[in-house]
Amino acid sequence: MTDSTPVVVRVPATSANLGPGFDSLGLALGLYDEVEAALTGTGVEVEVVGEGAGEVETGEDHLVVRAMRAAFDRMGASQPAGIRLRCRNRIPHARGLGSSSAAICAGILAARALHGGPDASAALPDDAVLALATEMDGHPDNVAPCLVGGFTIAWSEHDGTPRMVKLRPHAEIRPVVAIPDHRLSTKEARGRLPEKVPHADAAANAARTALLVAAVTQRPEIPILLTATEDRLHQDYRAPAMPQTADLVRRLRLRGVPAVVSGAGPTVLAFSTADTHDSIASEVGNDWHIQQLDIDTEGARVQFSETR
């Protein structure tokens, strides 16, 4: 078999929850992994540069490969004898910035493009891509913004079918992330959550989630964002697993900065303005890597490319 023309998939980092929007709200960030994928005659070859190099699997167990295999099955296509991947990773792993979601989305979209060519969506429609990505990741809150960009609300219907709505963030929304060196698995973070929460806490989160949607899209004033990013459902329960993260969120919020745990953590995400940037820098200190990021508005992008 002659090697196929490679496809290149660029996928953004994401931040889920954003405080009260547990398992529903997500934001796509301007930090990207890039995967070049091609079908070959035999074997699996994975080259990783950047985040995860020397750590992640480089064979059939690589997450992008597994996502590609799942997509070929979902499309009813024959499994390729061989796959070659070149991964240039910039999204930190196990930090709450959607690295697993990005890998899953990249693999599904790469397989769809390699199988379907220019009419790839006919082979696997966009809603089927979301469904498969959600099935593999467990929840739609990260994969939704990864696929379409912007600010998303994601949910599952009664039959489990995932859905999403994409909204346009206000131009004044400026996310800043503070990334620690240590990691935390999503499984460990979820293991801290109780089976039941007080009704008053659920009601408070419902109100703040609604307010946060309004704040991110229409009213990005810091006082509104500060109230809108309050959470009672998950961050306090997870705090013992990431005490440094919980402490940084607390200190930033005491200084009037709308700060939250990004996804399952341990990264902290804050909404910055000229008035709050100095507060963020002074509280973060040298133990964290601080980075201001644009909001990605396009989501995952696929293009065919000659082998580089």
Backbone as CSV, one residue per row, in Angstrom:
resi,resn,N_x,N_y,N_z,CA_x,CA_y,CA_z,C_x,C_y,C_z
1,MET,0.841,-1.202,0.000,0.000,0.000,0.000,0.873,1.247,0.000
2,THR,0.555,2.211,-0.850,1.251,3.490,-0.847,0.723,4.339,0.298
3,ASP,1.636,5.020,0.993,1.209,5.866,2.103,0.225,6.922,1.604
4,SER,-0.787,7.204,2.406,-1.784,8.198,2.028,-1.209,9.609,2.170
5,THR,-1.861,10.553,1.514,-1.516,11.958,1.739,-1.846,12.304,3.183
6,PRO,-0.922,12.873,3.930,-1.191,13.170,5.345,-2.268,14.231,5.512
7,VAL,-2.928,14.185,6.640,-3.788,15.286,7.065,-3.179,15.875,8.329
8,VAL,-3.369,17.163,8.494,-2.882,17.863,9.682,-4.081,18.399,10.437
9,VAL,-4.171,18.047,11.702,-5.282,18.479,12.547,-4.727,19.344,13.672
10,ARG,-5.270,20.554,13.800,-4.894,21.443,14.888,-6.063,21.549,15.852
11,VAL,-5.800,21.271,17.129,-6.868,21.264,18.138,-6.480,22.169,19.305
12,PRO,-7.446,22.953,19.815,-7.134,23.892,20.890,-7.248,23.271,22.278
13,ALA,-6.527,23.874,23.218,-6.745,23.587,24.634,-8.127,24.092,25.028
14,THR,-8.637,23.568,26.123,-9.951,24.000,26.603,-9.935,24.084,28.124
15,SER,-10.833,24.910,28.639,-11.059,24.981,30.081,-12.532,24.714,30.322
16,ALA,-12.825,23.704,31.112,-14.212,23.331,31.376,-14.640,23.806,32.763
17,ASN,-15.930,23.836,32.968,-16.596,24.210,34.222,-16.632,25.724,34.422
18,LEU,-15.472,26.367,34.404,-15.372,27.815,34.592,-16.023,28.251,35.903
19,GLY,-15.890,27.401,36.900,-16.480,27.661,38.207,-17.761,26.878,38.370
20,PRO,-18.931,27.517,38.237,-20.186,26.834,38.553,-20.715,25.920,37.465
21,GLY,-20.236,26.057,36.226,-20.820,25.311,35.108,-20.295,23.896,34.996
22,PHE,-20.447,23.126,36.068,-19.858,21.795,36.149,-20.392,20.887,35.046
23,ASP,-19.459,20.314,34.280,-19.766,19.366,33.200,-20.634,19.970,32.097
24,SER,-20.678,21.299,32.002,-21.539,21.905,30.988,-20.885,23.054,30.231
25,LEU,-20.152,23.934,30.904,-19.552,25.082,30.239,-18.108,24.796,29.837
26,GLY,-17.700,25.343,28.694,-16.326,25.168,28.231,-15.876,26.343,27.393
27,LEU,-14.581,26.586,27.397,-13.992,27.702,26.668,-12.769,27.187,25.914
28,ALA,-12.696,27.501,24.619,-11.542,27.102,23.807,-10.453,28.166,23.922
29,LEU,-9.222,27.725,24.107,-8.103,28.621,24.353,-7.074,28.547,23.233
30,GLY,-6.371,29.650,23.039,-5.402,29.745,21.950,-4.079,29.083,22.261
31,LEU,-4.122,27.802,22.562,-2.935,26.972,22.796,-3.228,25.649,22.109
32,TYR,-2.324,25.178,21.238,-2.717,24.124,20.300,-1.769,22.934,20.271
33,ASP,-2.373,21.749,20.080,-1.645,20.563,19.642,-1.869,20.408,18.146
34,GLU,-0.868,19.886,17.476,-0.962,19.653,16.036,-0.575,18.207,15.751
35,VAL,-1.432,17.521,15.023,-1.208,16.109,14.698,-1.204,15.939,13.190
36,GLU,-0.125,15.379,12.669,-0.086,14.981,11.267,-0.294,13.473,11.218
37,ALA,-1.270,13.033,10.450,-1.618,11.609,10.396,-1.647,11.118,8.961
38,ALA,-1.139,9.913,8.758,-1.179,9.271,7.441,-1.405,7.778,7.635
39,LEU,-2.004,7.156,6.628,-2.190,5.704,6.629,-1.034,5.069,5.880
40,THR,-0.522,3.957,6.429,0.635,3.284,5.843,0.339,1.812,5.647
41,GLY,1.295,1.115,5.057,1.096,-0.288,4.738,1.078,-1.205,5.944
42,THR,1.830,-0.849,6.994,1.898,-1.742,8.147,2.440,-1.002,9.353
43,GLY,2.019,-1.442,10.535,2.582,-0.943,11.781,2.062,0.421,12.203
44,VAL,2.349,0.759,13.443,1.980,2.061,14.008,3.255,2.783,14.416
45,GLU,3.397,3.989,13.919,4.580,4.801,14.219,4.100,6.140,14.769
46,VAL,4.521,6.477,15.986,4.095,7.720,16.632,5.331,8.490,17.075
47,GLU,5.438,9.705,16.583,6.508,10.614,16.994,5.878,11.754,17.778
48,VAL,6.389,12.018,18.977,5.838,13.053,19.838,6.919,14.075,20.154
49,VAL,6.608,15.337,19.907,7.497,16.442,20.229,6.757,17.371,21.176
50,GLY,7.429,17.834,22.226,6.793,18.750,23.164,6.199,18.017,24.344
51,GLU,5.030,18.440,24.783,4.390,17.846,25.950,4.161,16.351,25.746
52,GLY,4.552,15.570,26.746,4.354,14.129,26.698,5.439,13.356,25.994
53,ALA,6.405,14.034,25.394,7.489,13.326,24.704,8.248,12.454,25.698
54,GLY,8.443,11.202,25.330,9.134,10.267,26.201,8.281,9.699,27.315
55,GLU,7.015,10.103,27.393,6.127,9.639,28.455,4.925,8.867,27.913
56,VAL,4.287,9.390,26.871,3.060,8.775,26.378,3.374,7.550,25.526
57,GLU,2.368,6.703,25.353,2.497,5.519,24.505,2.795,5.941,23.057
58,THR,3.560,5.126,22.376,3.880,5.433,20.979,3.459,4.298,20.042
59,GLY,2.508,3.506,20.497,1.988,2.421,19.664,0.471,2.462,19.630
60,GLU,-0.147,1.300,19.597,-1.602,1.209,19.492,-2.330,1.865,20.656
61,ASP,-1.670,1.972,21.816,-2.330,2.551,22.983,-2.268,4.074,23.019
62,HIS,-1.588,4.688,22.060,-1.586,6.149,22.010,-3.017,6.629,21.807
63,LEU,-3.416,7.669,22.547,-4.818,8.080,22.550,-5.300,8.526,21.177
64,VAL,-4.466,9.188,20.397,-4.877,9.594,19.053,-5.123,8.359,18.190
65,VAL,-4.262,7.356,18.296,-4.437,6.116,17.531,-5.739,5.437,17.930
66,ARG,-5.994,5.357,19.230,-7.233,4.720,19.684,-8.466,5.468,19.179
67,ALA,-8.392,6.794,19.166,-9.516,7.580,18.653,-9.694,7.361,17.157
68,MET,-8.596,7.259,16.426,-8.699,6.981,14.993,-9.345,5.623,14.754
69,ARG,-8.899,4.603,15.486,-9.466,3.265,15.329,-10.967,3.286,15.631
70,ALA,-11.347,3.993,16.695,-12.769,4.068,17.052,-13.568,4.755,15.953
71,ALA,-12.989,5.788,15.349,-13.693,6.505,14.279,-13.847,5.642,13.033
72,PHE,-12.808,4.892,12.675,-12.930,3.990,11.522,-14.040,2.970,11.763
73,ASP,-14.107,2.445,12.991,-15.181,1.503,13.312,-16.548,2.173,13.207
74,ARG,-16.663,3.391,13.723,-17.940,4.080,13.724,-18.407,4.400,12.297
75,MET,-17.453,4.640,11.409,-17.792,4.916,10.012,-18.049,3.647,9.208
76,GLY,-17.797,2.490,9.815,-17.941,1.233,9.087,-16.839,1.013,8.079
77,ALA,-15.693,1.641,8.303,-14.561,1.534,7.379,-13.613,0.438,7.835
78,SER,-12.857,-0.093,6.885,-11.841,-1.083,7.228,-10.726,-0.424,8.024
79,GLN,-10.220,-1.135,9.000,-9.106,-0.614,9.774,-7.837,-0.597,8.923
80,PRO,-7.108,0.516,8.910,-5.856,0.563,8.142,-4.809,-0.360,8.756
81,ALA,-3.964,-0.911,7.894,-2.903,-1.783,8.385,-1.886,-1.006,9.204
82,GLY,-1.647,0.237,8.816,-0.649,1.028,9.513,-1.073,2.481,9.645
83,ILE,-0.564,3.134,10.694,-0.832,4.552,10.952,0.483,5.212,11.331
84,ARG,0.717,6.378,10.750,1.890,7.167,11.144,1.415,8.512,11.685
85,LEU,1.881,8.856,12.883,1.520,10.116,13.515,2.764,10.925,13.846
86,ARG,2.654,12.220,13.639,3.641,13.159,14.142,2.889,14.173,14.989
87,CYS,3.153,14.162,16.285,2.402,14.989,17.229,3.289,16.097,17.786
88,ARG,2.880,17.321,17.581,3.566,18.469,18.174,2.638,19.016,19.261
89,ASN,2.960,18.709,20.496,2.062,18.984,21.612,2.497,20.224,22.397
90,ARG,1.556,21.109,22.610,1.795,22.297,23.432,0.858,22.358,24.638
91,ILE,-0.188,21.543,24.637,-1.138,21.544,25.751,-0.576,20.678,26.875
92,PRO,-0.366,21.243,28.058,0.169,20.442,29.176,-0.749,19.274,29.512
93,HIS,-0.145,18.150,29.881,-0.912,16.956,30.205,-1.322,16.948,31.672
94,ALA,-2.532,16.451,31.927,-3.051,16.267,33.288,-2.999,17.547,34.103
95,ARG,-3.361,18.676,33.452,-3.350,19.967,34.143,-4.718,20.655,34.103
96,GLY,-5.730,20.017,33.537,-7.036,20.652,33.472,-7.223,21.552,32.275
97,LEU,-6.468,21.299,31.196,-6.573,22.107,29.983,-6.993,21.291,28.761
98,GLY,-7.606,20.138,29.015,-8.231,19.383,27.936,-7.280,18.655,27.003
99,SER,-6.130,18.208,27.491,-5.185,17.524,26.596,-5.759,16.211,26.068
100,SER,-6.459,15.471,26.913,-7.055,14.209,26.453,-8.164,14.468,25.436
101,SER,-8.978,15.466,25.695,-10.046,15.814,24.750,-9.458,16.219,23.408
102,ALA,-8.363,16.984,23.453,-7.725,17.418,22.210,-7.221,16.218,21.421
103,ALA,-6.609,15.252,22.105,-6.103,14.062,21.422,-7.244,13.251,20.813
104,ILE,-8.332,13.108,21.552,-9.487,12.359,21.044,-10.079,13.042,19.815
105,CYS,-10.290,14.343,19.907,-10.861,15.080,18.765,-9.932,15.024,17.561
106,ALA,-8.627,15.148,17.801,-7.664,15.091,16.699,-7.720,13.741,16.000
107,GLY,-7.794,12.669,16.769,-7.824,11.339,16.171,-9.081,11.085,15.362
108,ILE,-10.229,11.479,15.909,-11.496,11.272,15.197,-11.520,12.069,13.900
109,LEU,-11.114,13.336,13.969,-11.147,14.169,12.779,-10.121,13.737,11.747
110,ALA,-8.972,13.252,12.201,-7.969,12.752,11.261,-8.492,11.530,10.518
111,ALA,-9.095,10.600,11.251,-9.639,9.396,10.608,-10.753,9.757,9.633
112,ARG,-11.617,10.679,10.033,-12.709,11.091,9.155,-12.178,11.699,7.859
113,ALA,-11.154,12.539,7.974,-10.591,13.170,6.779,-9.869,12.162,5.895
114,LEU,-9.134,11.248,6.507,-8.396,10.256,5.719,-9.349,9.296,5.004
115,HIS,-10.478,9.007,5.625,-11.440,8.096,5.003,-12.350,8.807,4.006
116,GLY,-12.804,10.006,4.374,-13.819,10.671,3.569,-13.321,11.728,2.623
117,GLY,-12.059,12.162,2.784,-11.530,13.194,1.911,-12.289,14.501,2.057
118,PRO,-12.450,15.254,0.967,-13.132,16.558,1.033,-14.567,16.471,1.532
119,ASP,-15.215,15.320,1.345,-16.593,15.143,1.817,-16.625,14.359,3.128
120,ALA,-15.673,14.668,4.006,-15.506,13.880,5.229,-16.760,13.883,6.098
121,SER,-17.479,15.006,6.140,-18.649,15.072,7.020,-19.754,14.125,6.587
122,ALA,-19.728,13.693,5.328,-20.720,12.714,4.880,-20.433,11.345,5.485
123,ALA,-19.153,11.061,5.712,-18.778,9.778,6.296,-19.069,9.727,7.785
124,LEU,-18.935,10.869,8.459,-19.199,10.942,9.902,-19.656,12.376,10.196
125,PRO,-20.962,12.605,10.297,-21.462,13.965,10.524,-20.935,14.565,11.823
126,ASP,-21.013,15.874,11.904,-20.463,16.569,13.066,-21.092,16.107,14.377
127,ASP,-22.412,15.847,14.373,-23.033,15.403,15.621,-22.546,14.011,16.021
128,ALA,-22.176,13.194,15.030,-21.610,11.875,15.331,-20.187,12.005,15.860
129,VAL,-19.455,13.005,15.372,-18.116,13.275,15.909,-18.223,13.663,17.379
130,LEU,-19.152,14.566,17.700,-19.354,14.959,19.094,-19.743,13.766,19.949
131,ALA,-20.611,12.912,19.428,-21.065,11.748,20.196,-19.910,10.801,20.489
132,LEU,-19.087,10.513,19.489,-17.973,9.592,19.699,-16.935,10.210,20.631
133,ALA,-16.635,11.494,20.447,-15.661,12.155,21.312,-16.144,12.158,22.764
134,THR,-17.436,12.409,22.965,-18.000,12.393,24.312,-17.944,11.003,24.909
135,GLU,-18.244,10.009,24.103,-18.196,8.616,24.553,-16.794,8.254,25.041
136,MET,-15.776,8.710,24.319,-14.405,8.367,24.690,-13.918,9.195,25.872
137,ASP,-14.331,10.465,25.936,-13.831,11.347,26.996,-14.665,11.257,28.270
138,GLY,-15.909,10.822,28.137,-16.766,10.678,29.300,-17.766,11.794,29.478
139,HIS,-17.448,13.006,28.989,-18.313,14.167,29.138,-18.101,15.094,27.942
140,PRO,-19.108,15.910,27.613,-18.969,16.769,26.431,-18.381,18.149,26.704
141,ASP,-18.088,18.495,27.975,-17.750,19.880,28.289,-16.407,20.332,27.717
142,ASN,-15.456,19.422,27.540,-14.185,19.779,26.911,-14.196,19.554,25.404
143,VAL,-14.778,18.446,24.953,-14.722,18.145,23.523,-15.549,19.132,22.710
144,ALA,-16.619,19.677,23.295,-17.457,20.627,22.550,-16.671,21.874,22.138
145,PRO,-16.036,22.604,23.073,-15.267,23.772,22.633,-14.051,23.398,21.804
146,CYS,-13.485,22.223,22.041,-12.349,21.789,21.226,-12.763,21.652,19.769
147,LEU,-13.944,21.127,19.526,-14.402,20.900,18.156,-14.827,22.186,17.458
148,VAL,-15.537,23.073,18.169,-16.138,24.226,17.487,-15.560,25.567,17.908
149,GLY,-14.772,25.601,18.988,-14.197,26.855,19.448,-15.184,27.690,20.242
150,GLY,-14.698,28.841,20.722,-15.542,29.774,21.428,-15.952,29.306,22.814
151,PHE,-17.120,29.727,23.226,-17.700,29.445,24.537,-18.888,28.532,24.302
152,THR,-18.905,27.367,24.939,-19.941,26.379,24.639,-20.706,25.967,25.891
153,ILE,-21.980,25.661,25.667,-22.813,24.988,26.661,-23.085,23.596,26.115
154,ALA,-22.754,22.582,26.880,-22.934,21.197,26.426,-23.785,20.434,27.436
155,TRP,-24.572,19.507,26.944,-25.419,18.695,27.804,-25.706,17.380,27.103
156,SER,-26.323,16.456,27.823,-26.729,15.182,27.238,-28.235,15.035,27.365
157,GLU,-28.857,14.561,26.289,-30.294,14.305,26.315,-30.589,13.106,27.209
158,HIS,-31.876,12.831,27.418,-32.254,11.727,28.300,-31.723,10.387,27.803
159,ASP,-31.551,10.264,26.488,-31.030,9.004,25.951,-29.502,8.992,25.900
160,GLY,-28.869,10.024,26.448,-27.407,10.085,26.480,-26.779,10.817,25.308
161,THR,-27.575,11.237,24.335,-27.029,11.924,23.167,-26.499,13.297,23.558
162,PRO,-25.212,13.583,23.283,-24.670,14.889,23.649,-25.086,15.969,22.662
163,ARG,-25.300,17.149,23.191,-25.635,18.316,22.381,-24.781,19.491,22.844
164,MET,-24.705,20.525,21.991,-23.967,21.710,22.410,-24.504,22.937,21.680
165,VAL,-24.275,24.087,22.301,-24.563,25.385,21.711,-23.296,26.215,21.810
166,LYS,-22.903,26.833,20.709,-21.724,27.693,20.696,-22.157,29.145,20.814
167,LEU,-21.499,29.872,21.728,-21.764,31.283,21.922,-20.487,32.078,21.666
168,ARG,-20.652,33.340,21.348,-19.497,34.200,21.090,-19.115,34.948,22.373
169,PRO,-17.910,34.743,22.885,-17.496,35.477,24.080,-17.339,36.967,23.777
170,HIS,-17.580,37.789,24.768,-17.384,39.223,24.635,-15.914,39.514,24.356
171,ALA,-15.648,40.544,23.571,-14.281,40.868,23.173,-13.383,41.221,24.347
172,GLU,-13.967,41.610,25.486,-13.163,42.006,26.633,-12.794,40.837,27.549
173,ILE,-13.274,39.641,27.249,-12.919,38.474,28.053,-11.470,38.095,27.764
174,ARG,-10.627,38.105,28.792,-9.199,37.822,28.647,-8.789,36.729,29.634
175,PRO,-8.741,35.472,29.199,-8.345,34.407,30.126,-6.835,34.375,30.366
176,VAL,-6.490,34.158,31.612,-5.103,33.946,32.020,-5.044,32.607,32.739
177,VAL,-4.064,31.789,32.413,-3.918,30.511,33.102,-2.628,30.510,33.912
178,ALA,-2.698,29.916,35.083,-1.530,29.689,35.926,-1.356,28.181,36.031
179,ILE,-0.282,27.676,35.443,-0.082,26.228,35.305,1.034,25.778,36.241
180,PRO,0.749,24.846,37.145,1.797,24.339,38.033,2.587,23.216,37.370
181,ASP,3.702,22.849,37.986,4.495,21.734,37.463,3.849,20.389,37.770
182,HIS,3.121,20.297,38.883,2.548,19.013,39.268,1.270,18.739,38.492
183,ARG,0.886,17.483,38.462,-0.261,17.033,37.684,-1.339,16.465,38.595
184,LEU,-2.528,16.323,38.018,-3.636,15.702,38.731,-4.528,15.030,37.704
185,SER,-4.801,13.762,37.901,-5.655,13.061,36.938,-7.116,13.418,37.168
186,THR,-7.868,13.446,36.080,-9.304,13.714,36.179,-9.987,12.663,37.040
187,LYS,-9.543,11.414,36.931,-10.148,10.334,37.720,-9.980,10.596,39.207
188,GLU,-8.780,11.026,39.605,-8.554,11.307,41.015,-9.416,12.471,41.484
189,ALA,-9.503,13.520,40.656,-10.300,14.684,41.038,-11.777,14.315,41.161
190,ARG,-12.289,13.535,40.217,-13.704,13.146,40.269,-13.992,12.237,41.460
191,GLY,-12.992,11.487,41.875,-13.192,10.597,43.011,-13.461,11.324,44.310
192,ARG,-13.200,12.620,44.355,-13.431,13.417,45.556,-14.866,13.941,45.652
193,LEU,-15.640,13.800,44.601,-16.972,14.402,44.580,-17.981,13.537,45.335
194,PRO,-18.866,14.157,46.110,-19.899,13.394,46.824,-21.005,12.963,45.872
195,GLU,-21.758,11.967,46.294,-22.879,11.510,45.484,-24.054,12.480,45.553
196,LYS,-24.186,13.219,46.671,-25.283,14.165,46.837,-24.728,15.490,47.346
197,VAL,-25.423,16.577,46.987,-25.060,17.901,47.479,-26.319,18.572,48.010
198,PRO,-26.187,19.537,48.907,-27.368,20.239,49.426,-28.122,20.962,48.320
199,HIS,-29.440,20.983,48.442,-30.278,21.646,47.448,-29.906,23.113,47.305
200,ALA,-29.570,23.773,48.406,-29.216,25.193,48.357,-27.960,25.420,47.525
201,ASP,-27.013,24.493,47.602,-25.792,24.628,46.803,-26.090,24.453,45.321
202,ALA,-26.948,23.485,45.000,-27.322,23.282,43.594,-28.050,24.500,43.048
203,ALA,-28.933,25.090,43.849,-29.672,26.279,43.410,-28.723,27.457,43.202
204,ALA,-27.758,27.609,44.112,-26.790,28.698,43.979,-25.972,28.542,42.705
205,ASN,-25.554,27.325,42.406,-24.773,27.099,41.194,-25.599,27.324,39.932
206,ALA,-26.882,26.959,39.969,-27.730,27.190,38.798,-27.820,28.679,38.496
207,ALA,-27.993,29.493,39.531,-28.090,30.936,39.329,-26.787,31.506,38.801
208,ARG,-25.677,31.056,39.356,-24.385,31.592,38.930,-23.978,31.107,37.549
209,THR,-24.374,29.909,37.193,-24.106,29.437,35.835,-24.841,30.294,34.812
210,ALA,-26.099,30.601,35.097,-26.863,31.467,34.196,-26.223,32.850,34.117
211,LEU,-25.799,33.379,35.261,-25.150,34.690,35.280,-23.827,34.655,34.521
212,LEU,-23.092,33.553,34.636,-21.801,33.450,33.957,-21.972,33.472,32.440
213,VAL,-23.009,32.827,31.932,-23.272,32.879,30.491,-23.480,34.328,30.056
214,ALA,-24.266,35.066,30.839,-24.497,36.475,30.520,-23.211,37.285,30.628
215,ALA,-22.409,37.009,31.643,-21.182,37.772,31.861,-20.179,37.541,30.741
216,VAL,-19.986,36.292,30.350,-18.983,35.969,29.329,-19.395,36.495,27.959
217,THR,-20.679,36.559,27.693,-21.129,36.969,26.361,-21.549,38.436,26.270
218,GLN,-21.990,39.037,27.398,-22.557,40.386,27.318,-22.049,41.358,28.377
219,ARG,-21.786,40.870,29.585,-21.481,41.765,30.708,-20.199,41.328,31.406
220,PRO,-19.041,41.604,30.790,-17.783,41.097,31.347,-17.170,41.964,32.441
221,GLU,-17.980,42.758,33.134,-17.433,43.536,34.241,-16.923,42.610,35.337
222,ILE,-15.799,42.980,35.932,-15.165,42.129,36.930,-16.078,41.812,38.118
223,PRO,-16.812,42.769,38.681,-17.698,42.403,39.800,-18.735,41.346,39.430
224,ILE,-19.263,41.426,38.220,-20.233,40.419,37.785,-19.545,39.074,37.586
225,LEU,-18.383,39.082,36.944,-17.647,37.832,36.742,-17.239,37.199,38.067
226,LEU,-16.891,38.027,39.039,-16.480,37.500,40.335,-17.626,36.734,40.994
227,THR,-18.823,37.315,40.965,-19.982,36.606,41.506,-20.336,35.396,40.654
228,ALA,-20.289,35.561,39.340,-20.709,34.494,38.422,-19.817,33.269,38.477
229,THR,-18.571,33.411,38.897,-17.647,32.273,38.930,-17.599,31.578,40.287
230,GLU,-18.474,31.955,41.211,-18.553,31.238,42.485,-19.056,29.811,42.248
231,ASP,-18.538,28.872,43.030,-18.932,27.462,42.856,-19.128,26.805,44.212
232,ARG,-20.144,25.934,44.282,-20.372,25.147,45.502,-20.460,23.650,45.220
233,LEU,-20.323,23.249,43.962,-20.558,21.846,43.618,-19.310,20.978,43.585
234,HIS,-18.167,21.552,43.241,-17.027,20.648,43.035,-15.690,21.171,43.544
235,GLN,-15.421,22.461,43.505,-14.070,22.941,43.797,-13.662,22.700,45.253
236,ASP,-14.548,22.973,46.200,-14.197,22.747,47.606,-13.993,21.268,47.907
237,TYR,-14.775,20.411,47.278,-14.634,18.973,47.517,-13.300,18.448,46.973
238,ARG,-12.833,19.061,45.890,-11.585,18.616,45.270,-10.355,19.272,45.887
239,ALA,-10.556,20.291,46.700,-9.440,21.069,47.234,-8.367,20.226,47.930
240,PRO,-8.724,19.193,48.722,-7.673,18.414,49.376,-6.723,17.715,48.398
241,ALA,-7.186,17.470,47.168,-6.324,16.825,46.170,-5.371,17.817,45.523
242,MET,-5.649,19.114,45.652,-4.799,20.155,45.048,-4.802,21.399,45.933
243,PRO,-4.177,21.310,47.097,-4.226,22.422,48.054,-3.601,23.711,47.529
244,GLN,-2.540,23.612,46.731,-1.919,24.822,46.194,-2.859,25.541,45.234
245,THR,-3.581,24.766,44.438,-4.558,25.348,43.515,-5.677,26.032,44.280
246,ALA,-6.222,25.339,45.281,-7.311,25.908,46.071,-6.864,27.192,46.764
247,ASP,-5.635,27.194,47.258,-5.128,28.382,47.945,-4.957,29.550,46.982
248,LEU,-4.457,29.278,45.779,-4.279,30.345,44.804,-5.628,30.917,44.371
249,VAL,-6.602,30.063,44.116,-7.945,30.539,43.763,-8.493,31.424,44.875
250,ARG,-8.343,30.981,46.123,-8.849,31.758,47.262,-8.175,33.123,47.339
251,ARG,-6.845,33.160,47.220,-6.121,34.422,47.332,-6.467,35.387,46.198
252,LEU,-6.594,34.858,44.990,-6.962,35.714,43.862,-8.361,36.293,44.041
253,ARG,-9.278,35.478,44.485,-10.657,35.951,44.640,-10.755,36.988,45.762
254,LEU,-9.947,36.836,46.812,-9.925,37.842,47.870,-9.442,39.189,47.346
255,ARG,-8.657,39.164,46.271,-8.168,40.411,45.667,-9.084,40.887,44.534
256,GLY,-10.241,40.250,44.414,-11.214,40.702,43.427,-11.006,40.151,42.039
257,VAL,-10.213,39.088,41.903,-9.947,38.495,40.599,-10.873,37.293,40.399
258,PRO,-11.655,37.235,39.322,-12.509,36.067,39.050,-11.639,34.868,38.653
259,ALA,-11.336,34.016,39.610,-10.447,32.868,39.401,-11.187,31.579,39.720
260,VAL,-10.880,30.543,38.950,-11.527,29.239,39.117,-10.502,28.141,38.873
261,VAL,-10.849,26.935,39.241,-10.069,25.769,38.854,-10.396,25.447,37.402
262,SER,-9.382,25.290,36.582,-9.609,24.948,35.179,-9.878,23.457,35.059
263,GLY,-11.070,23.112,34.618,-11.425,21.700,34.490,-11.298,20.992,35.822
264,ALA,-10.617,19.850,35.801,-10.381,19.086,37.024,-9.130,19.552,37.762
265,GLY,-8.450,20.591,37.225,-7.248,21.115,37.860,-6.011,20.325,37.456
266,PRO,-4.868,20.756,37.962,-4.638,21.786,38.980,-4.397,23.197,38.435
267,THR,-4.537,23.419,37.127,-4.368,24.763,36.578,-5.471,25.688,37.092
268,VAL,-5.105,26.949,37.300,-6.056,27.987,37.684,-6.302,28.875,36.471
269,LEU,-7.559,29.183,36.210,-7.924,30.120,35.152,-8.533,31.354,35.791
270,ALA,-8.097,32.526,35.312,-8.641,33.789,35.800,-9.031,34.653,34.623
271,PHE,-10.021,35.507,34.847,-10.404,36.486,33.839,-9.724,37.798,34.186
272,SER,-8.939,38.294,33.241,-8.054,39.417,33.507,-8.518,40.681,32.806
273,THR,-8.259,41.811,33.459,-8.367,43.120,32.826,-7.107,43.891,33.206
274,ALA,-6.976,45.102,32.710,-5.831,45.929,33.086,-5.796,46.147,34.593
275,ASP,-6.973,46.181,35.223,-7.041,46.430,36.666,-6.653,45.217,37.493
276,THR,-6.835,44.012,36.947,-6.569,42.807,37.735,-5.263,42.121,37.382
277,HIS,-4.615,42.495,36.284,-3.430,41.766,35.839,-2.315,41.802,36.873
278,ASP,-2.074,42.965,37.493,-1.008,43.052,38.487,-1.308,42.178,39.699
279,SER,-2.576,42.104,40.082,-2.960,41.251,41.205,-2.672,39.790,40.905
280,ILE,-2.966,39.371,39.688,-2.698,37.986,39.294,-1.205,37.700,39.351
281,ALA,-0.406,38.570,38.764,1.039,38.345,38.726,1.640,38.292,40.123
282,SER,1.183,39.156,41.031,1.768,39.194,42.364,1.362,37.988,43.197
283,GLU,0.172,37.466,43.019,-0.280,36.317,43.797,0.282,35.002,43.277
284,VAL,0.488,34.908,41.970,0.948,33.648,41.382,2.382,33.347,41.785
285,GLY,3.261,34.311,41.694,4.652,34.089,42.078,5.388,33.190,41.104
286,ASN,6.505,32.613,41.591,7.405,31.852,40.725,7.091,30.365,40.638
287,ASP,6.126,29.896,41.416,5.829,28.465,41.433,4.880,28.035,40.316
288,TRP,4.420,29.013,39.552,3.449,28.728,38.501,3.918,29.357,37.200
289,HIS,3.537,28.737,36.103,3.777,29.331,34.792,2.510,30.077,34.399
290,ILE,2.606,31.405,34.303,1.437,32.221,33.999,1.451,32.608,32.529
291,GLN,0.299,32.502,31.887,0.208,32.763,30.455,-1.154,33.348,30.113
292,GLN,-1.163,34.498,29.457,-2.412,35.049,28.952,-2.679,34.472,27.577
293,LEU,-3.877,33.964,27.369,-4.216,33.281,26.133,-5.390,33.969,25.448
294,ASP,-5.379,33.925,24.131,-6.549,34.349,23.380,-7.628,33.279,23.502
295,ILE,-8.854,33.643,23.204,-9.918,32.661,23.065,-9.914,32.177,21.625
296,ASP,-9.837,30.875,21.448,-9.917,30.313,20.100,-11.377,30.345,19.654
297,THR,-11.624,30.902,18.487,-13.006,31.043,18.013,-13.371,30.047,16.916
298,GLU,-12.408,29.270,16.435,-12.667,28.381,15.299,-12.775,26.912,15.681
299,GLY,-12.087,26.489,16.730,-12.082,25.081,17.078,-11.113,24.288,16.225
300,ALA,-11.294,22.980,16.208,-10.386,22.088,15.484,-10.406,22.389,13.990
301,ARG,-9.224,22.310,13.377,-9.089,22.574,11.947,-8.304,21.446,11.292
302,VAL,-8.749,21.038,10.096,-8.154,19.928,9.374,-7.722,20.401,7.997
303,GLN,-6.529,20.018,7.589,-6.097,20.303,6.213,-5.228,19.164,5.711
304,PHE,-5.293,18.932,4.398,-4.411,17.955,3.778,-3.062,18.622,3.517
305,SER,-1.995,17.837,3.654,-0.657,18.410,3.512,0.268,17.379,2.924
306,GLU,1.236,17.839,2.174,2.309,16.949,1.732,3.162,16.583,2.918
307,THR,3.770,15.404,2.901,4.621,14.961,4.001,5.726,15.963,4.229
308,ARG,5.910,16.334,5.517,6.922,17.311,5.835,8.208,16.636,6.247
